[in-house]
Each structure stands twice: as structure tokens, then as C-alpha cells.
Amino acid sequence: MTPEQIIPILITASVCFIGWSVTAGLYRREKDKNKDLQLENSDLIDRNICLQDEVKESNKAYLKLNSRMNNALDLLETQNGLLNENNIKH
């Protein structure tokens, strides 16, 4: 083969190698980015589960407090009725 034939083959091989290297580098970078996003997503899922548990506990506490407030309101209404009856009698 003459140098005129070898030079275009070497240039083509070099361009192909550079293209393959760039493609491999971009693929590796995307793979790393995807791994980071998966880890972040896992952390967010764990945090979401914790927040859901906190909401459940808060709802239980709210329902318990609401029940106590309703009982106290019923008691106050009963006391108010008794006071009104007592005022009417005197």
C-alpha cells in the first residue's frame, strides 16, 4: 500500500476511534447521572414514607383531640343549660 492509500485509512480509523471514545464517555456520564438520580429518588421515597407516617400520627392525635374538644363542648353546653335553669328558678 502506498502512503496515499494508508493516510485516508488512518484518518478514518482515527475519526472512528475519537467518535467511539466520545460516545463511551457520554454514556458513562449519563450512567453516573442516572445512578445519582436513582439514589436521590430512593432518598425521596424514604422521606415520603416517613412523612406519611408522621401524617398518620398527626391525624390520630387530631382525632383524639377533636373528640376531647367535642366532649368538653358537650359538657359546657350541659353546664350552660343547668346555669340557665338555675337563673330562671331564682
CYANA upper distance limits for C-alpha pairs under 8 A (distance plus 0.5 A):
  1 MET  CA      5 GLN  CA      6.68
  1 MET  CA      6 ILE  CA      7.18
  2 THR  CA      6 ILE  CA      6.85
  3 PRO  CA      7 ILE  CA      6.46
  4 GLU  CA      8 PRO  CA      7.73
  5 GLN  CA      9 ILE  CA      7.31
  6 ILE  CA     10 LEU  CA      6.62
  7 ILE  CA     11 ILE  CA      6.60
  8 PRO  CA     12 THR  CA      6.51
  9 ILE  CA     13 ALA  CA      6.56
 10 LEU  CA     14 SER  CA      6.47
 11 ILE  CA     15 VAL  CA      6.63
 12 THR  CA     16 CYS  CA      6.63
 13 ALA  CA     17 PHE  CA      6.56
 14 SER  CA     18 ILE  CA      6.58
 15 VAL  CA     19 GLY  CA      6.56
 16 CYS  CA     20 TRP  CA      6.56
 17 PHE  CA     21 SER  CA      6.57
 18 ILE  CA     22 VAL  CA      6.65
 19 GLY  CA     23 THR  CA      6.59
 20 TRP  CA     24 ALA  CA      6.54
 21 SER  CA     25 GLY  CA      6.58
 22 VAL  CA     26 LEU  CA      6.62
 23 THR  CA     27 TYR  CA      6.57
 24 ALA  CA     28 ARG  CA      6.62
 25 GLY  CA     29 ARG  CA      6.67
 26 LEU  CA     30 GLU  CA      6.66
 27 TYR  CA     31 LYS  CA      6.55
 28 ARG  CA     32 ASP  CA      6.69
 29 ARG  CA     33 LYS  CA      6.64
 30 GLU  CA     34 ASN  CA      6.52
 31 LYS  CA     35 LYS  CA      6.72
 32 ASP  CA     36 ASP  CA      6.76
 33 LYS  CA     37 LEU  CA      6.67
 34 ASN  CA     38 GLN  CA      6.58
 35 LYS  CA     39 LEU  CA      6.79
 36 ASP  CA     40 GLU  CA      6.68
 37 LEU  CA     41 ASN  CA      6.44
 38 GLN  CA     42 SER  CA      6.60
 39 LEU  CA     43 ASP  CA      6.75
 40 GLU  CA     44 LEU  CA      6.69
 41 ASN  CA     45 ILE  CA      6.62
 42 SER  CA     46 ASP  CA      6.73
 43 ASP  CA     47 ARG  CA      6.67
 44 LEU  CA     48 ASN  CA      6.47
 45 ILE  CA     49 ILE  CA      6.72
 46 ASP  CA     50 CYS  CA      6.82
 47 ARG  CA     51 LEU  CA      6.64
 48 ASN  CA     52 GLN  CA      6.61
 49 ILE  CA     53 ASP  CA      6.80
 50 CYS  CA     54 GLU  CA      6.77
 51 LEU  CA     55 VAL  CA      6.63
 52 GLN  CA     56 LYS  CA      6.74
 53 ASP  CA     57 GLU  CA      6.80
 54 GLU  CA     58 SER  CA      6.56
 55 VAL  CA     59 ASN  CA      6.52
 56 LYS  CA     60 LYS  CA      6.77
 57 GLU  CA     61 ALA  CA      6.72
 58 SER  CA     62 TYR  CA      6.51
 59 ASN  CA     63 LEU  CA      6.58
 60 LYS  CA     64 LYS  CA      6.68
 61 ALA  CA     65 LEU  CA      6.56
 62 TYR  CA     66 ASN  CA      6.37
 63 LEU  CA     67 SER  CA      6.59
 64 LYS  CA     68 ARG  CA      6.86
 65 LEU  CA     69 MET  CA      6.63
 66 ASN  CA     70 ASN  CA      6.63
 67 SER  CA     71 ASN  CA      6.73
 68 ARG  CA     72 ALA  CA      6.63
 69 MET  CA     73 LEU  CA      6.54
 70 ASN  CA     74 ASP  CA      6.65
 71 ASN  CA     75 LEU  CA      6.70
 72 ALA  CA     76 LEU  CA      6.63
 73 LEU  CA     77 GLU  CA      6.63
 74 ASP  CA     78 THR  CA      6.66
 75 LEU  CA     79 GLN  CA      6.62
 76 LEU  CA     80 ASN  CA      6.46
 77 GLU  CA     81 GLY  CA      6.61
 78 THR  CA     82 LEU  CA      6.75
 79 GLN  CA     83 LEU  CA      6.59
 80 ASN  CA     84 ASN  CA      6.61
 81 GLY  CA     85 GLU  CA      6.73
 82 LEU  CA     86 ASN  CA      6.59
 83 LEU  CA     87 ASN  CA      6.59
 84 ASN  CA     88 ILE  CA      6.68
 85 GLU  CA     89 LYS  CA      6.80
 86 ASN  CA     90 HIS  CA      6.92
